[in-house]
Amino acid sequence: MPRLNVGDKMPDFEFATPYSPAGRLSETVQKCPGKTALVFLRYYGCRMCQLDMIDYQEGYGAIAATGGQLLVALQSDPAGLAAKIPQGSVPYTIVCDPGQKLYKLFDIRPAASKKTMKDESTAVKAARIAELKLVHGDYEGEELQLPAAFVVDHDLTVTYAHYGRVISDTPTADELAALLK
């Protein structure tokens, strides 16, 4: 499938969470009065991803205030995440894709090398990672995976599409809230 663009229909898909073996995007989207953001990160052990997940957790009030919701996709095993993240401890839905099927479906590509997956924004986030003393966990999935972010409305029409150029190229919770309005 070619990369998604604004105005495209996002294909519906089934997904697992750390706490449920089956969910469906269309059903999840319909349960929410507003739009739905879907952010693809790497895996839970990645410190950069941990930082993004903390930002989304801390800023979820702004996301919820729009009537929208957030799904965060990780290349992590559901059972492994369930052991690390207690159910109900994050306000958003975690989509587990250890086989990277969704990443391939939406053509979310890895970086060409470790050198090309970083820029100045990566250094800024790395400083915050050091400040928070985040610890790298288990390696899972594609180590060079780049992020992506989408926003869809109730009929799965894409209203925002962004394929990250570097590992730190993800929208903040406040940026997502603005996109969900």
VMD Tcl script that draws the C-alpha trace (Angstrom):
set ca {
  {0.00 0.00 0.00}
  {1.32 3.49 -0.75}
  {1.83 5.96 2.06}
  {-1.28 7.56 3.52}
  {-2.08 11.16 2.71}
  {-4.69 13.63 3.94}
  {-8.04 12.71 2.37}
  {-7.23 8.99 2.04}
  {-9.27 6.35 3.85}
  {-7.22 4.51 6.42}
  {-7.75 0.79 6.01}
  {-9.60 -0.76 8.94}
  {-7.59 -3.28 10.94}
  {-7.72 -5.53 13.96}
  {-5.25 -5.05 16.77}
  {-4.26 -6.42 20.15}
  {-3.58 -4.38 23.25}
  {-1.64 -5.52 26.30}
  {-4.99 -6.27 27.94}
  {-7.22 -7.44 25.08}
  {-6.51 -9.84 22.20}
  {-8.83 -8.19 19.69}
  {-9.82 -4.65 18.86}
  {-10.89 -3.07 15.60}
  {-9.94 0.45 14.53}
  {-13.38 1.29 13.10}
  {-15.12 0.27 16.34}
  {-12.62 2.17 18.48}
  {-13.05 5.30 16.35}
  {-16.85 5.09 16.52}
  {-16.82 4.94 20.34}
  {-15.19 8.37 20.52}
  {-17.13 11.60 19.89}
  {-14.13 13.31 18.28}
  {-11.25 12.40 16.02}
  {-8.67 9.70 16.70}
  {-4.90 10.12 16.61}
  {-2.75 7.08 15.87}
  {0.96 7.47 16.62}
  {3.46 4.79 15.61}
  {6.56 4.58 17.79}
  {9.22 1.84 17.97}
  {8.91 -0.35 21.06}
  {8.45 0.09 24.79}
  {12.11 -0.48 25.70}
  {13.17 2.48 23.54}
  {13.89 5.46 25.80}
  {12.78 7.94 23.14}
  {9.45 6.09 22.92}
  {9.15 6.01 26.71}
  {9.59 9.78 26.71}
  {6.87 10.24 24.06}
  {4.54 7.98 26.05}
  {5.19 10.04 29.21}
  {4.42 13.23 27.26}
  {1.16 11.72 25.97}
  {0.20 10.57 29.46}
  {0.97 13.95 31.05}
  {-0.75 15.88 28.25}
  {-3.74 13.61 27.78}
  {-6.07 16.15 29.39}
  {-5.62 18.44 26.37}
  {-6.30 15.52 24.01}
  {-9.41 14.44 25.92}
  {-10.68 18.04 26.04}
  {-11.07 17.94 22.25}
  {-13.40 14.93 22.50}
  {-10.72 12.94 20.70}
  {-8.58 10.00 21.63}
  {-5.08 8.62 21.12}
  {-3.82 5.20 20.10}
  {-0.07 4.53 20.39}
  {1.30 1.66 18.29}
  {4.40 -0.19 19.44}
  {6.34 -3.12 18.00}
  {6.06 -4.75 21.43}
  {4.63 -8.05 22.59}
  {1.22 -7.65 24.33}
  {2.01 -10.03 27.20}
  {5.35 -8.38 27.85}
  {3.73 -4.93 27.96}
  {0.94 -6.13 30.25}
  {3.63 -7.16 32.74}
  {5.32 -3.73 32.54}
  {2.35 -1.35 32.24}
  {-0.51 -2.02 34.65}
  {-3.96 -1.85 33.05}
  {-5.47 1.60 33.48}
  {-2.15 3.30 34.17}
  {-2.10 5.12 30.81}
  {-5.11 7.04 29.49}
  {-4.62 6.07 25.85}
  {-4.86 2.76 24.00}
  {-1.66 0.87 23.25}
  {-1.76 -1.04 19.96}
  {0.67 -3.96 19.93}
  {2.19 -4.86 16.57}
  {5.18 -7.12 17.28}
  {5.08 -8.54 13.73}
  {5.12 -4.98 12.29}
  {2.14 -5.72 10.03}
  {0.66 -2.24 10.47}
  {4.01 -0.55 9.95}
  {4.32 -2.41 6.64}
  {0.67 -1.79 5.70}
  {1.11 1.98 6.12}
  {4.64 1.98 4.65}
  {6.28 3.34 7.81}
  {9.88 2.77 6.90}
  {13.00 2.38 9.02}
  {15.91 4.79 8.74}
  {18.75 3.91 6.39}
  {21.21 3.92 9.32}
  {21.59 4.98 12.96}
  {23.30 8.15 11.75}
  {20.33 9.21 9.60}
  {17.74 8.64 12.32}
  {18.93 11.58 14.47}
  {19.02 15.37 14.24}
  {19.04 18.37 16.60}
  {15.59 17.54 17.99}
  {16.89 14.12 18.96}
  {19.57 15.74 21.14}
  {16.93 17.87 22.89}
  {14.87 14.79 23.69}
  {18.00 12.88 24.73}
  {18.72 15.56 27.34}
  {15.22 15.11 28.78}
  {15.69 11.31 28.77}
  {18.89 11.77 30.81}
  {17.13 14.18 33.18}
  {14.33 11.64 33.78}
  {16.88 8.80 34.05}
  {14.93 6.60 31.66}
  {16.45 3.15 31.23}
  {16.54 1.23 27.96}
  {14.54 -1.98 28.12}
  {14.21 -5.00 25.88}
  {14.91 -4.60 22.19}
  {11.91 -5.47 20.01}
  {10.99 -4.99 16.38}
  {12.99 -2.91 13.93}
  {15.75 -1.00 15.72}
  {15.92 1.66 12.97}
  {12.13 2.15 12.84}
  {11.00 5.73 12.26}
  {7.75 7.07 13.73}
  {4.56 8.19 12.02}
  {1.38 9.93 13.12}
  {-2.12 10.08 11.69}
  {-5.44 11.60 12.64}
  {-8.69 10.12 11.33}
  {-12.32 11.12 11.60}
  {-15.28 8.76 12.19}
  {-15.26 7.29 8.68}
  {-11.47 6.73 8.82}
  {-10.71 9.63 6.50}
  {-7.17 10.81 7.21}
  {-7.14 14.47 8.31}
  {-3.43 14.48 9.22}
  {-0.58 12.27 8.02}
  {3.07 12.59 8.98}
  {5.93 10.17 8.39}
  {8.83 10.95 10.71}
  {12.22 11.83 9.22}
  {14.11 11.02 12.44}
  {13.34 9.05 15.61}
  {12.34 12.16 17.55}
  {9.96 13.44 14.85}
  {6.70 12.86 16.72}
  {3.94 15.31 17.62}
  {3.65 16.35 21.26}
  {0.45 15.89 23.22}
  {-0.36 19.59 22.70}
  {0.26 19.31 18.95}
  {-2.02 16.25 18.81}
  {-4.70 18.13 20.71}
  {-4.58 20.93 18.14}
  {-4.87 18.38 15.32}
  {-7.86 16.71 16.96}
  {-9.94 19.92 17.09}
}
mol new
graphics top color blue
foreach p $ca { graphics top sphere $p radius 0.5 }
foreach p [lrange $ca 0 end-1] q [lrange $ca 1 end] { graphics top cylinder $p $q radius 0.2 }
display resetview
